[in-house]
Amino acid sequence: MDRPSPAVQDYLKAVYQLGESSDAGGPITTSQVAEALAVTTASASNMLKKLDALGYVVHVKRQGVELTDSGRQAALEVIRHHRLLETYLATRLGMSWDEVHREAEVLEHHVSEALAARIAEELGHPERDPHGHPIPTTGGQVASHPSQRLSELADGATAVVGRVD
């Protein structure tokens, strides 16, 4: 299958990330996708139907969408590129961690797997980006680290911040 367009990549990434941050599990609603991408619900609905036709998601009317295996793979590829770029920009070009996201959003759509592999090699195959998010492997594995939200900690408890969303 050809590389998805930047718009398709953005939608796949959004569906993946909404699924990762959801406590409930299950399908991601059109409204959630629309809000995440700052588009109208109608626009999100149209694109999600297109993604279903392309085999990237399973779209169940009035319930939401779930990524197929190929949709998950495409989402993780763009997320890998994004997080590697953020890491490269922060560690090699000295950009602050609050600046790198915006730049990586633009560049992530134009990085080949060969370039991503070279960046990963240059960086020593990092496991986390500057915000603490795990960087997916080329095989689509994402490291899972048990964590707890700061709001869930008891008063007076100590913790190490491992990730900033």
C-alpha positions as CSV (number, residue, x, y, z in Angstrom):
1,M,0.0,0.0,0.0
2,D,1.3,3.5,-0.8
3,R,2.2,5.9,1.9
4,P,-0.9,7.7,3.2
5,S,-1.3,11.4,2.5
6,P,-0.4,13.8,5.3
7,A,-4.1,14.3,6.1
8,V,-4.7,10.6,6.4
9,Q,-1.6,10.3,8.6
10,D,-2.9,13.0,10.8
11,Y,-6.2,11.3,11.2
12,L,-4.6,7.9,11.9
13,K,-2.3,9.4,14.4
14,A,-5.2,11.2,16.2
15,V,-7.3,8.0,16.3
16,Y,-4.3,6.0,17.7
17,Q,-3.5,8.7,20.3
18,L,-7.1,9.1,21.4
19,G,-7.3,5.3,21.9
20,E,-4.1,5.3,23.9
21,S,-5.3,8.1,26.2
22,S,-8.8,6.7,26.6
23,D,-9.6,4.9,29.8
24,A,-12.7,3.3,28.4
25,G,-11.3,1.6,25.4
26,G,-13.5,0.7,22.5
27,P,-14.3,2.8,19.4
28,I,-13.2,6.5,19.1
29,T,-16.0,8.8,18.3
30,T,-16.2,11.1,15.3
31,S,-16.6,14.0,17.7
32,Q,-13.4,13.1,19.6
33,V,-11.5,13.0,16.3
34,A,-13.0,16.3,15.2
35,E,-12.0,18.0,18.4
36,A,-8.5,16.5,18.4
37,L,-7.9,17.8,14.9
38,A,-9.8,21.1,15.2
39,V,-12.1,20.3,12.3
40,T,-15.9,20.1,12.0
41,T,-17.7,16.9,12.8
42,A,-18.8,16.6,9.2
43,S,-15.2,16.8,7.9
44,A,-14.1,14.2,10.4
45,S,-17.0,11.9,9.5
46,N,-16.1,12.2,5.8
47,M,-12.5,11.4,6.3
48,L,-13.2,8.5,8.7
49,K,-15.5,7.0,6.0
50,K,-12.6,7.4,3.5
51,L,-10.2,5.7,6.0
52,D,-12.7,2.8,6.3
53,A,-12.8,2.4,2.5
54,L,-9.0,2.4,2.5
55,G,-8.9,-0.3,5.1
56,Y,-7.2,1.8,7.8
57,V,-10.2,1.8,10.2
58,V,-13.4,0.0,10.9
59,H,-16.1,2.6,11.0
60,V,-19.3,1.7,12.8
61,K,-22.1,4.2,12.3
62,R,-23.1,6.0,15.6
63,Q,-20.3,4.1,17.5
64,G,-17.0,5.3,16.2
65,V,-13.9,3.9,14.7
66,E,-11.1,1.5,15.5
67,L,-7.8,1.1,13.7
68,T,-7.2,-2.0,11.6
69,D,-3.8,-3.6,11.7
70,S,-2.7,-1.6,8.7
71,G,-4.1,1.6,10.2
72,R,-2.2,1.0,13.4
73,Q,1.0,0.3,11.5
74,A,0.6,3.5,9.5
75,A,-0.2,5.5,12.6
76,L,2.8,4.1,14.5
77,E,5.1,4.9,11.6
78,V,4.2,8.6,11.6
79,I,4.3,8.7,15.4
80,R,7.8,7.1,15.2
81,H,8.9,9.7,12.7
82,H,7.5,12.5,14.8
83,R,9.1,11.4,18.0
84,L,12.5,10.8,16.4
85,L,12.3,14.2,14.9
86,E,11.5,15.8,18.2
87,T,14.4,14.0,19.8
88,Y,16.8,15.0,17.0
89,L,15.7,18.7,17.1
90,A,16.1,18.8,20.9
91,T,19.4,16.9,21.3
92,R,21.3,17.8,18.1
93,L,19.9,21.2,17.2
94,G,19.4,22.4,20.7
95,M,15.8,23.4,20.3
96,S,13.8,23.5,23.5
97,W,11.4,20.7,24.2
98,D,8.4,23.1,23.9
99,E,9.4,24.1,20.4
100,V,10.1,20.7,18.8
101,H,6.5,19.5,18.6
102,R,5.4,22.2,16.1
103,E,8.4,21.5,13.8
104,A,8.0,17.8,14.0
105,E,4.3,18.1,13.0
106,V,5.4,19.6,9.7
107,L,8.4,17.3,9.0
108,E,6.9,14.0,10.1
109,H,5.1,13.6,6.8
110,H,8.2,13.9,4.7
111,V,10.6,11.4,6.4
112,S,11.2,8.1,4.7
113,E,11.8,4.9,6.7
114,A,15.5,5.1,5.5
115,L,15.9,8.6,7.0
116,A,14.1,7.6,10.2
117,A,16.5,4.7,10.6
118,R,19.5,6.9,10.1
119,I,18.1,9.4,12.6
120,A,17.5,6.6,15.1
121,E,21.0,5.3,14.6
122,E,22.5,8.8,15.0
123,L,20.6,9.2,18.3
124,G,21.6,5.8,19.6
125,H,18.1,4.3,19.2
126,P,16.3,6.4,21.9
127,E,13.3,4.8,23.6
128,R,11.6,8.1,24.6
129,D,11.2,11.5,23.0
130,P,11.9,14.8,24.9
131,H,8.4,14.8,26.4
132,G,8.9,11.3,27.7
133,H,6.6,9.5,25.2
134,P,7.8,6.1,24.0
135,I,9.2,6.0,20.5
136,P,7.7,3.0,18.5
137,T,10.1,0.5,17.0
138,T,10.2,-0.1,13.3
139,G,8.2,-3.3,14.0
140,G,5.4,-1.3,15.7
141,Q,6.2,-2.1,19.3
142,V,5.6,0.6,21.8
143,A,7.2,0.2,25.3
144,S,4.7,0.4,28.1
145,H,5.8,1.9,31.4
146,P,3.4,1.9,34.4
147,S,2.5,5.4,35.3
148,Q,0.1,7.4,37.4
149,R,-1.2,10.9,36.8
150,L,-0.1,13.6,39.2
151,S,-3.7,14.3,40.1
152,E,-4.0,10.7,41.3
153,L,-1.2,11.0,43.8
154,A,-1.9,11.3,47.5
155,D,-1.1,14.6,49.2
156,G,2.6,14.7,50.2
157,A,3.5,11.8,47.9
158,T,6.7,12.1,45.8
159,A,7.0,11.1,42.2
160,V,9.2,11.5,39.1
161,V,7.6,13.1,36.1
162,G,8.1,10.7,33.2
163,R,6.0,12.2,30.5
164,V,4.4,15.6,29.6
165,D,1.4,15.6,27.3
